Amino acid sequence: MKPSVKSLIAGTLLLAGNAVHAAQFHVLVFSRTAGWHHDAIPAGVAALQELGKLHDFTVTWTEDAQRVFTDQELARYQAVVFLLTSGDILDARQQAAFERYIGAGGGFVGVHSAADTEYGWPWYTRLVGHMFDHHPAIQSAVLKVEDAKFPGMERFAPRNLVTEEWYAFKPASGKLNYLLSVDESTYQPGPRGMGAFHPVSWYQVFDNGRAFYTALGHLPATYGDPVFRHHLYGGIYWAATGRGLAR
């Protein structure tokens, strides 16, 4: 039985509609921990899934490195988010696949304890930019904008009162572009702060790919903050597309 003209038109429109509404990019969210396990991970995953719906990108979440850290699987994604990861989470083969992914132009987004991950992998240290050193107790402090022209930065005030677990970092491993810093005079950084300049978020072009990092995101409630969410989306958008930098 031949299909009717009406059914053919309906099918054509359905295919056209699917093409129009295709997601703008695809993101892998990886939250495996082999050290400290943050109780904010579920809130972080939920926030990223909601951002995907709001901004029309797909989110695939997993903690199974064996399943996703292969050349074939990573090629499906325009950005990979290390959400609150910790410790040694990838084996040598998986590390090599991720290096090739970034080398082929992929994007990396690190959130909070992504800087407390894979200390023995020098390439990853360079990708992240700064590695975690220590932190004081959770406190409110003044967060300062260093670069308002990066995607997702437009909702921050020049100075913002924010409550966070303020990471202090080891020295930078490359030339980074800084987005946010915290004013150490506005909280108690403990016996070893970072001094006059204490970075909190940055980005860089790295090995043909793109890397964005934010130290914010320790508390579950932070993932409900629309300003933080927009900051996180800006990093994902740039890492996935390379677009959005003001000229």
C-alpha positions as CSV (number, residue, x, y, z in Angstrom):
1,M,0.0,0.0,0.0
2,K,1.5,3.3,-1.1
3,P,1.8,6.1,1.5
4,S,-0.6,9.0,1.0
5,V,0.7,12.4,0.0
6,K,-0.5,13.7,3.4
7,S,1.6,11.1,5.3
8,L,4.7,11.9,3.1
9,I,4.4,15.6,3.9
10,A,4.0,14.8,7.6
11,G,7.1,12.6,7.6
12,T,9.1,15.3,5.8
13,L,8.0,17.9,8.3
14,L,8.9,15.6,11.2
15,L,12.4,15.1,9.7
16,A,12.8,18.8,9.2
17,G,11.7,19.5,12.7
18,N,14.2,17.1,14.1
19,A,17.0,18.8,12.1
20,V,15.9,22.2,13.3
21,H,15.8,21.1,17.0
22,A,19.1,19.2,17.0
23,A,21.2,20.0,20.1
24,Q,23.8,22.6,19.6
25,F,26.6,20.5,21.1
26,H,27.1,17.4,23.3
27,V,28.8,17.3,26.8
28,L,30.1,14.4,28.8
29,V,29.9,14.9,32.6
30,F,32.4,12.7,34.5
31,S,32.3,12.7,38.3
32,R,34.4,9.7,39.4
33,T,36.2,10.1,42.7
34,A,39.1,8.1,44.1
35,G,39.8,10.6,46.9
36,W,37.4,13.0,48.6
37,H,33.8,12.5,47.5
38,H,31.7,15.7,47.5
39,D,28.1,15.4,48.5
40,A,27.4,18.2,46.0
41,I,27.8,15.8,43.0
42,P,24.1,15.0,42.7
43,A,23.2,18.8,42.8
44,G,26.0,19.4,40.2
45,V,24.7,16.8,37.8
46,A,21.1,18.0,38.2
47,A,22.2,21.6,37.5
48,L,24.1,20.6,34.4
49,Q,21.1,18.6,33.1
50,E,18.9,21.6,33.6
51,L,21.4,23.9,31.8
52,G,21.4,21.4,29.0
53,K,17.6,21.8,28.7
54,L,17.8,25.6,29.0
55,H,20.6,26.0,26.4
56,D,19.8,23.1,24.1
57,F,22.9,20.8,24.6
58,T,22.9,17.2,25.6
59,V,24.4,15.9,28.9
60,T,25.7,12.4,29.4
61,W,26.7,11.7,32.9
62,T,28.9,8.7,34.0
63,E,31.5,7.6,36.5
64,D,32.5,4.7,34.3
65,A,35.9,5.6,32.8
66,Q,36.2,2.4,31.0
67,R,33.1,3.0,29.0
68,V,33.7,6.6,27.9
69,F,37.5,7.3,27.8
70,T,38.1,5.8,24.4
71,D,38.8,7.5,21.1
72,Q,35.5,6.4,19.6
73,E,33.4,7.5,22.6
74,L,35.1,10.8,23.3
75,A,34.7,11.8,19.7
76,R,30.9,12.1,20.4
77,Y,31.4,15.1,22.7
78,Q,32.5,18.7,22.2
79,A,33.3,19.1,25.9
80,V,34.1,16.9,28.9
81,V,33.3,18.2,32.4
82,F,35.3,16.9,35.3
83,L,32.7,17.6,38.0
84,L,34.1,17.3,41.5
85,T,36.5,14.5,40.6
86,S,39.3,13.6,42.9
87,G,42.3,11.3,43.0
88,D,43.6,8.9,40.3
89,I,40.6,8.2,38.2
90,L,42.0,7.2,34.7
91,D,44.4,4.5,33.8
92,A,47.2,5.0,31.3
93,R,45.2,4.0,28.2
94,Q,42.3,6.3,29.3
95,Q,44.7,9.1,29.9
96,A,46.2,8.7,26.4
97,A,42.7,8.8,24.8
98,F,41.9,12.0,26.7
99,E,45.1,13.6,25.6
100,R,44.3,12.7,22.0
101,Y,40.8,14.1,22.4
102,I,42.1,17.5,23.6
103,G,44.8,17.4,20.9
104,A,42.0,17.0,18.3
105,G,40.3,20.2,19.5
106,G,38.1,19.0,22.3
107,G,37.0,21.0,25.3
108,F,37.7,20.5,29.1
109,V,35.7,22.0,32.0
110,G,37.0,21.5,35.5
111,V,34.8,22.2,38.5
112,H,36.2,22.6,42.0
113,S,38.1,19.4,43.0
114,A,39.0,18.7,39.4
115,A,42.1,20.5,40.6
116,D,42.5,17.8,43.3
117,T,42.7,15.1,40.6
118,E,45.5,13.1,38.9
119,Y,48.5,14.7,40.6
120,G,50.8,12.2,38.9
121,W,49.8,13.0,35.4
122,P,51.9,16.0,34.3
123,W,49.8,16.7,31.1
124,Y,46.7,17.0,33.3
125,T,48.4,19.4,35.6
126,R,49.2,21.6,32.6
127,L,45.6,21.3,31.3
128,V,44.0,22.4,34.6
129,G,46.5,25.2,35.1
130,H,46.7,25.3,38.9
131,M,46.5,22.2,41.2
132,F,44.9,22.3,44.6
133,D,47.2,22.9,47.6
134,H,45.0,23.5,50.7
135,H,41.9,25.3,51.9
136,P,40.6,26.9,55.1
137,A,37.1,26.4,56.6
138,I,34.1,27.4,54.5
139,Q,33.7,31.2,54.7
140,S,32.1,34.2,53.0
141,A,34.5,36.4,51.1
142,V,34.5,38.9,48.3
143,L,34.9,37.5,44.9
144,K,36.3,39.9,42.3
145,V,35.9,39.9,38.5
146,E,39.1,39.9,36.6
147,D,37.7,39.6,33.1
148,A,34.0,40.5,32.4
149,K,34.2,39.8,28.7
150,F,34.4,36.0,28.9
151,P,31.1,34.1,28.2
152,G,29.0,33.7,31.4
153,M,30.7,36.5,33.3
154,E,28.2,39.2,32.6
155,R,26.0,38.5,35.6
156,F,28.7,39.0,38.2
157,A,29.0,42.3,40.0
158,P,32.6,43.7,40.1
159,R,32.7,42.5,43.7
160,N,30.5,39.7,45.0
161,L,29.9,38.3,48.5
162,V,30.2,34.5,48.1
163,T,30.4,31.6,50.5
164,E,32.8,28.9,49.4
165,E,35.5,26.5,50.4
166,W,38.3,28.8,49.1
167,Y,41.0,26.6,47.5
168,A,44.6,27.8,47.5
169,F,46.6,26.5,44.6
170,K,50.1,25.5,43.6
171,P,51.9,27.8,41.1
172,A,50.5,28.0,37.6
173,S,51.8,25.5,35.1
174,G,51.3,27.8,32.1
175,K,50.0,31.2,30.9
176,L,46.4,31.4,32.0
177,N,43.7,33.9,31.4
178,Y,42.1,34.8,34.8
179,L,38.4,35.4,35.2
180,L,37.8,35.5,39.0
181,S,39.8,36.0,42.1
182,V,39.1,36.2,45.8
183,D,40.1,39.1,48.1
184,E,42.1,37.4,50.9
185,S,41.6,40.5,53.1
186,T,37.9,39.7,53.4
187,Y,38.2,36.2,55.0
188,Q,40.6,34.2,57.0
189,P,42.8,32.2,54.6
190,G,44.8,30.5,57.4
191,P,48.5,30.6,57.8
192,R,49.3,30.1,54.1
193,G,47.1,32.2,51.7
194,M,48.1,33.0,48.2
195,G,48.7,36.7,48.8
196,A,47.7,39.7,46.8
197,F,46.4,37.7,43.9
198,H,44.3,34.6,44.6
199,P,42.8,33.1,41.4
200,V,39.5,31.3,41.4
201,S,38.6,30.8,37.8
202,W,40.6,30.9,34.5
203,Y,40.8,29.5,30.9
204,Q,43.4,28.7,28.3
205,V,43.9,27.3,24.8
206,F,45.8,24.1,25.4
207,D,47.1,21.5,22.9
208,N,44.7,22.6,20.2
209,G,41.8,22.3,22.6
210,R,40.3,24.6,25.2
211,A,40.3,24.3,29.0
212,F,38.1,26.2,31.5
213,Y,38.3,25.9,35.3
214,T,36.3,27.2,38.2
215,A,37.1,26.6,41.9
216,L,33.5,27.4,42.9
217,G,31.1,24.6,43.5
218,H,31.9,23.0,46.8
219,L,28.4,23.5,48.4
220,P,25.4,21.7,47.0
221,A,23.3,24.9,47.3
222,T,25.8,26.7,45.0
223,Y,24.4,24.8,42.1
224,G,21.1,26.5,42.6
225,D,22.6,30.0,42.3
226,P,21.7,31.4,38.9
227,V,24.9,33.5,38.7
228,F,27.1,30.5,39.3
229,R,25.1,28.4,36.9
230,H,25.5,31.1,34.2
231,H,29.3,31.2,34.9
232,L,29.4,27.4,34.5
233,Y,27.5,27.5,31.3
234,G,29.8,30.2,29.9
235,G,32.8,27.9,30.5
236,I,31.0,24.9,28.9
237,Y,29.9,27.0,25.9
238,W,33.4,28.3,25.3
239,A,35.1,24.9,25.8
240,A,32.6,23.2,23.5
241,T,32.5,25.8,20.7
242,G,35.4,28.3,21.1
243,R,32.9,31.1,20.6
244,G,31.8,34.0,22.8
245,L,35.0,35.8,23.5
246,A,34.6,39.6,23.2
247,R,36.7,41.1,20.4
